[in-house]
Amino acid sequence: MRREIIMKWNCRWLCLIAFAWLGSACAVGPTSVQTSGQTSNPTLEQTGVPSYEEMSSWTRSFLNQVLGGEEMPKGVNRWDCVPAAGRSHVVLMHGTFSSTMYSFGALAPRLANQGYCVYAQDFGSHEPGVLFKATRGVDTSAREVSDFIDEVLQKTGSQKVDLIGHSQGGLLGFYYLKKLGGSKKVNRFVALAPSLRGTQIAKTPNRNDVSYCLACADQHPQSELIKDLHNTPVAMNGVKYSIVATNKDLVVVPVDSQFLREPGVQNILLQDYYPNNRSSHSGILYDEESLNLILKTLEGKTETLARTIQ
């Protein structure tokens, strides 16, 4: 019975969510990657690291996983990886109804091509093999990610990692750092379009009403998880926080709710750097300008340039 419910849910939501993601992935403005499959990656001679294929769109990433069986983007989970000088070990966290492949088909290889050691796992699935993941409770998914980060630290010998989370992955990162002791294991956290205070498109804060997607209820502005997270300051000492948002976001709304006005938090609006950029909620993951901004943020190069959002 449980498997039948999950299969029915997959069929019911497949078209709706796929079209929403595909539409937003297309609406990324003139600087989005327009190649047939692979972006113009730096060469091994230029960077001293291998050149990993970057997906040109969410559509290509989706097809590579669903039809091609590719579980992870190129360059991810190389356990013998040694970061280049000035680089770090980076853990990626995808969003609701997504996967590492769908979300980070461009960013993950881009990071690897720049000398970062990149790690990720899909999380939050009710059943193995479902197309759209991260539907279990945010707290449950956060524990999965916490265990994975411990594995990365143990296998690599690193003392800390950097985190990048998109959408629910951003909320999950804030939850992990504050509630699960993650601040002792993380140097920098970059949250991309995070559902930090939930979103107004969520229908109910009651998990019992949406058993197929507990994370959807958790991302309601009045959910117990959101209220508990914000009952005291969210940002933890010792972690460098950056939030990158786009004013074209129609998923995590209002957009202003994505920002955190606390000491030690850098709030960045994409259009402050690129005024004509039209990247949407998921479009920022495949847009050349936003990818450039994400890398600069991870490097700490935006800290003296970003507008302080009051």
C-alpha positions in Angstrom: 0.0 0.0 0.0 2.8 2.5 0.9 4.6 1.8 -2.4 1.3 2.3 -4.3 0.8 5.7 -2.6 4.3 6.8 -3.5 3.8 5.6 -7.1 0.5 7.4 -7.3 2.1 10.6 -5.9 5.0 10.4 -8.4 2.5 10.2 -11.3 0.4 13.0 -9.9 3.2 15.4 -9.3 5.6 14.5 -12.1 4.2 16.8 -14.8 3.4 19.7 -12.4 6.8 19.8 -10.8 8.8 19.1 -14.0 7.1 21.9 -15.9 7.6 24.3 -13.0 11.4 23.4 -12.8 11.8 23.3 -16.6 10.1 26.7 -17.0 12.2 28.3 -14.3 15.3 26.8 -15.7 14.6 28.3 -19.1 13.9 31.8 -17.6 17.4 32.6 -16.7 18.2 35.5 -19.0 20.7 36.1 -21.7 23.7 34.8 -19.9 22.4 31.3 -19.3 24.4 28.4 -20.7 23.0 27.8 -24.2 25.2 25.0 -25.4 23.8 21.6 -26.4 25.2 19.8 -23.4 28.6 20.9 -22.1 29.7 24.4 -21.0 33.0 25.8 -21.8 35.0 24.3 -19.0 38.6 25.3 -18.1 41.2 22.9 -19.3 43.5 20.7 -17.1 46.4 22.8 -18.3 44.7 26.0 -17.1 43.6 24.9 -13.7 45.8 21.8 -12.8 42.6 19.8 -12.2 40.6 17.6 -14.5 37.8 19.1 -16.6 34.4 17.7 -15.7 31.4 18.1 -17.9 28.9 20.8 -16.8 25.2 20.3 -17.7 23.8 23.2 -19.7 20.3 23.1 -18.2 18.1 21.5 -15.6 16.5 19.6 -18.5 19.7 18.0 -19.5 20.5 17.1 -15.9 17.1 15.6 -15.4 17.4 13.5 -18.6 20.9 12.3 -17.7 19.6 10.9 -14.4 16.2 9.6 -15.4 17.1 8.2 -18.8 20.9 8.0 -18.6 21.2 6.6 -15.1 23.7 9.2 -14.0 23.4 9.3 -10.2 25.7 12.3 -9.5 27.1 15.2 -11.5 30.6 14.8 -12.8 33.4 15.5 -10.3 31.3 14.7 -7.2 32.4 12.3 -4.3 36.0 11.8 -5.3 37.2 10.5 -2.0 40.9 10.8 -2.8 40.5 14.5 -3.8 42.9 17.1 -2.4 41.7 20.7 -2.7 43.7 23.1 -4.7 45.4 25.9 -2.9 42.8 28.3 -1.4 40.0 25.8 -2.1 38.1 23.5 0.3 35.9 20.5 0.7 32.3 21.5 -0.2 29.0 19.6 0.5 26.0 20.3 -1.6 22.3 20.1 -0.5 19.5 20.1 -3.0 15.9 21.3 -2.6 12.4 19.8 -2.4 11.3 17.5 -5.3 14.8 17.6 -6.6 18.1 15.7 -6.5 21.8 16.5 -6.5 21.9 15.8 -10.3 18.9 18.0 -11.1 20.0 20.9 -8.9 23.8 20.9 -9.3 24.4 19.5 -12.8 26.3 22.7 -13.6 27.5 24.0 -10.2 29.1 20.7 -8.9 31.4 20.2 -11.9 32.1 23.9 -12.0 33.4 23.7 -8.4 35.4 20.6 -9.2 36.9 22.3 -12.2 38.0 25.2 -10.0 39.9 22.9 -7.6 37.2 22.2 -4.9 36.5 18.7 -3.6 32.8 18.3 -4.0 30.5 15.9 -2.1 26.8 15.2 -2.0 24.1 12.7 -1.5 20.4 12.6 -2.3 18.3 12.7 0.8 14.8 12.7 2.1 13.2 10.0 0.0 10.2 8.1 1.2 11.1 5.1 -1.0 14.1 4.1 -3.0 14.0 5.1 -6.7 11.5 8.0 -6.5 12.2 10.7 -9.0 11.7 13.6 -6.7 13.4 13.6 -3.4 13.7 15.7 -0.2 10.0 15.1 0.8 10.6 13.7 4.3 10.6 16.0 7.2 13.3 18.7 7.1 14.6 17.5 10.5 14.9 14.0 9.3 16.7 15.0 6.1 19.0 17.2 8.2 20.1 14.2 10.2 20.9 12.3 7.0 23.0 15.2 5.8 24.7 15.4 9.2 25.7 11.8 9.0 27.0 12.4 5.5 29.1 15.4 6.5 30.6 13.3 9.3 31.5 10.7 6.7 33.1 13.3 4.5 35.2 14.6 7.4 36.2 11.1 8.5 37.2 10.0 5.0 39.0 13.2 4.0 40.6 14.0 7.3 39.4 17.6 7.0 38.4 19.5 10.1 35.6 21.5 8.5 33.7 21.7 5.2 31.9 24.5 3.3 28.2 24.0 2.6 26.0 25.1 -0.3 22.3 24.6 -0.1 19.5 25.5 -2.5 15.9 26.1 -1.5 15.0 23.5 1.2 18.7 22.7 1.1 19.3 26.2 2.4 16.8 25.9 5.2 18.2 22.5 6.0 21.7 24.0 6.3 20.5 26.6 8.8 18.8 23.9 10.8 21.8 21.6 10.8 24.1 24.4 11.9 21.9 25.5 14.8 20.1 22.4 15.9 22.5 19.5 15.1 25.9 21.0 16.2 27.0 21.6 12.6 28.6 25.0 13.4 31.6 23.2 14.8 32.1 21.4 11.4 31.5 24.2 8.9 33.5 27.1 7.9 31.3 28.8 5.3 27.6 28.4 4.4 26.2 29.7 1.1 22.4 29.5 1.0 20.8 29.9 -2.5 17.2 31.0 -2.5 16.6 29.4 0.9 13.2 28.7 2.3 14.5 30.2 5.6 11.1 31.3 6.8 9.1 29.0 4.6 7.1 30.2 1.6 3.7 31.5 1.1 2.9 28.9 -1.5 2.9 26.2 1.1 -0.7 25.2 1.8 -0.5 23.9 5.4 1.8 23.7 8.3 0.2 20.4 9.4 2.2 17.3 8.4 -0.8 15.1 8.8 -2.4 16.9 5.9 0.5 16.2 3.5 1.9 12.9 4.4 3.4 12.5 0.9 5.6 15.6 1.5 6.3 16.4 5.2 8.9 18.9 4.0 6.2 20.9 2.3 4.4 21.3 5.6 7.7 22.2 7.3 8.2 25.0 4.8 5.0 26.7 5.7 5.7 30.0 7.5 3.8 28.9 10.5 5.2 25.3 10.8 6.5 24.2 14.1 9.9 23.6 12.6 10.2 27.2 11.3 8.9 28.7 14.5 11.4 26.6 16.6 14.3 27.6 14.3 13.6 31.3 14.7 12.7 31.4 18.4 16.3 32.5 19.1 18.9 33.9 16.7 19.6 31.6 13.8 23.2 32.4 12.8 25.9 30.6 14.9 29.2 32.0 15.9 32.2 30.8 13.9 30.4 30.3 10.6 30.5 32.7 7.7 27.0 33.0 6.3 26.0 34.2 2.8 22.5 34.2 1.3 22.1 34.7 -2.5 18.6 35.4 -3.7 16.9 36.6 -7.0 14.1 39.0 -7.2 12.5 36.8 -9.9 11.9 34.0 -7.4 8.2 32.8 -7.5 8.8 29.8 -5.3 10.1 31.1 -2.0 8.0 34.1 -1.5 8.2 36.8 -0.4 11.8 37.0 -1.6 12.7 39.2 1.4 11.9 36.3 3.7 15.0 34.6 2.4 17.3 37.1 4.0 18.6 36.9 7.6 19.3 40.2 9.3 21.7 39.0 12.0 25.4 39.7 12.7 27.8 37.7 10.5 25.3 37.2 7.7 25.9 38.5 4.2 22.7 39.1 2.2 23.2 39.3 -1.6 20.6 40.1 -4.2 21.6 38.8 -7.6 20.3 41.8 -9.4 22.5 44.1 -7.4 25.4 42.6 -9.3 23.6 41.9 -12.6 20.6 44.3 -12.9 19.2 42.7 -16.0 19.4 39.1 -14.8 16.1 37.3 -15.0 17.1 34.1 -13.2 14.3 32.4 -11.3 14.3 30.2 -8.2 15.9 27.2 -9.9 17.2 29.2 -12.9 20.1 30.6 -10.7 21.6 27.1 -10.7 22.2 27.2 -14.5 22.8 30.8 -15.2 26.3 31.9 -16.1 26.1 35.2 -14.1 24.6 33.6 -11.0 27.2 30.7 -11.1 29.9 33.3 -11.2 28.4 35.1 -8.2 28.1 31.9 -6.3 31.7 31.0 -6.8 32.8 34.5 -5.8 30.7 34.2 -2.7 32.2 30.9 -1.8 35.7 32.5 -2.2 34.7 35.4 0.1 35.2 37.9 -2.7 31.7 39.4 -2.4 32.0 40.3 1.3 33.2 43.9 0.6 30.9 44.5 -2.3 27.5 43.1 -1.4 24.8 45.5 -0.5 23.7 45.3 3.2 20.0 44.6 3.2 18.3 46.4 6.0 
